[in-house]
Amino acid sequence: MTENPFLSPSELPYQLPPFAAVATEHYLPAFEQGMAEQLKAVDAIAGNGEEPTFANTVVALERSGLGTLKRVALVFFNKLSSDTDDDLNAIESEISPKLAAHADKILLNAALFARIEALWEQRDKLGLDEQDERLLERYRTEFVRGGAALDADGKERLSAINTELAELASKFNQQILTDINDAAVHVTDRAELDGLGEDQIGAAAAAAKERGLDGWLITQSNFSRHPLLEDLKDRGLRERLYKATIGRGAGNAETLLRMVRLRAEKARLLGFEHFAAYIAADQTAGNAGIIGERLAGLAEASVRNARREAAELQEVIDADGDGFQLAAWDWSFYAKQVRQAKYGFDAEALKPYLELDRVLVDGVFYAAEQEFGLTFEERKDLAGYHPEATVWEVFDSGEPLGLFVGDFFTRDSKKGGAWMNPLVVQSDLTGDRPVVVNNLNVVKPSEGQPALVTVDNVTTLFHEFGHALHGLLSACRYPKTSMTSTPRDFVEYPSQVNEMWEDWPEVTANYMRHYETGEPAPAELIAQWKAAGKFGEGFASTEYLGAALLDQAWHRLTPEDVPDGGDDPHAVVEAFERKALEDAGIYLPEIAPRYRSGYFAHISIGYAAGYYSYIWSEILDADTVEWFKENGGLTRENGDHFRATLLSKGGSIDPMESYRRFRGRDAEIEPLLERRGLK
């Protein structure tokens, strides 16, 4: 145990975890010791004979979880997402329910809650500033929502539910990764790959070789729409790939039904009609009814636009004389043709100007320098948790600020999608400075080839770096309210705003350069790309809203309403899914929800009943983009205002108050409707 690297703070710059010293056998002992340390501290707080004060109760509670447990948890759960294996999965299965039970021992501690409640009742007399009061409010809310006010039987049942939900979430996520790997499509006839670029074919050959297969292997993404569907000319292969993609999740059906039933029971136990109501009550939206009304209103216009787009695609099919009706596996392929015909834009023509390192350094980093004065220096002397994870030191107008870790390529050990994680949480209380990591799933090129990325990859890179900026620019006192610790329906907002710079003229001129010659992308090609970006909003909105409404449908069930899986839980889940989409008026056979129920990872990692948050945050995002345009765009003055009033605040004050301080008013929805063609 004396050699366990998690038992003391890292001595590396910015307390970057000493990944080279971490071994699998370190995790469980560190978790166990960390939990024991925190419970000892919590017992001391709860049993303190002195009258409760903000310092001896709230700040002491805040400090209680910042040692061994915090260090090991941040590293372990990032590693689990980014580079897992059977041993780590086994540890997750063992530790997740223990962590849930550990949290309940704190939240259900009656003596501790009594001290917090006493402080809450006299908060106006304590002389707290807004960060102090926010921390007190968050703890009090967390305890109430965690069941602190329940009777003994209620507490016991809630704890059992939380423990089982943790076990189920672990099982659900591990199955998703298994399904992603198992659903890869093996191709043995190169002719079937007609339409793909040489870089895409090379990547497929490399993927096959890595698994010991001949030919080519098309690996899966996390979404229902596979990115290669727009390029593959072979309709049979498109159908195989699409059906393999949306056919995932059968192994998760029983787990999903059990999770939904337990969440419904938990919500009722805590006094809510259903789990969606429980979640909404602690979000900026406020209540589930408002969320439902907003989603329903957007769905109608989205489907109308999608049907219009489908008619255009069918016209192309008919004109070609192919004599078939548009199917889901055809949409992307023919949408690309319509986009080219309407706007002259071919995404493949742009790819030579989108080399990953250049997009990152001369695009993403460059925009951050222009907006906030940040600069980035690669630290080859600092090791990440995987050989493909690169570390940069971040400077703020020349002064050291933190570290950024980038891990961009897909691999079998990495879950699908893209995300940001903190490795060290910024806090004035502890003096810790931020260390954040961005993960993407860019297809790795074959050896010796450049990493040319898609426009979607570029958008994702800017998006995830928006989360990173939210962490790096945090200037908060307490870890609990620092960085991205905001409501789920606010946390996506800064990341969506950062997507704005992807096609900002000054930024594109800097990063869109040919990977061989360095020549800038032709102005005509960039103009076509921007114009074509307005095409397909019907599909995009319908795809997203399908998933958001499906998430709401599952989590608006009472315990009695949750269907029984019977002999075929997968069929039960599929039947519920179709009916839910039909009832919401958003069922279109040609457009699957962005995620179907069995591989909807968001609903097992904290977004359950909260997937609506992307569109909710986009209201703020679209209104913010208008503000930047009205005030001169990409300038330090604008960036400094955005940083000072909002990004630096994290969750240390009410997020909507942050927004009002930034914008001078509440957000208006019209910019979003205009952007998505929903007016």
PyMOL commands that set and color helices and strands:
alter all, ss='L'
color gray80, all
select helices_A, chain A and resi 5-7+13-15+19-21+24-46+54-64+68-82+86-107+110-121+123-125+130-145+152-182+190-193+198-210+227-230+235-246+250-269+275-280+288-319+328-343+347-353+356-372+455-472+479-481+488-503+505-511+523-532+537-555+569-583+597-599+601-604+613-630+636-645+647-649+655-663+670-675
alter helices_A, ss='H'
color red, helices_A
select strands_A, chain A and resi 185-187+216-218+374-378+390-396+399-409+419-424+435-442
alter strands_A, ss='S'
color yellow, strands_A
deselect
rebuild
show_as cartoon
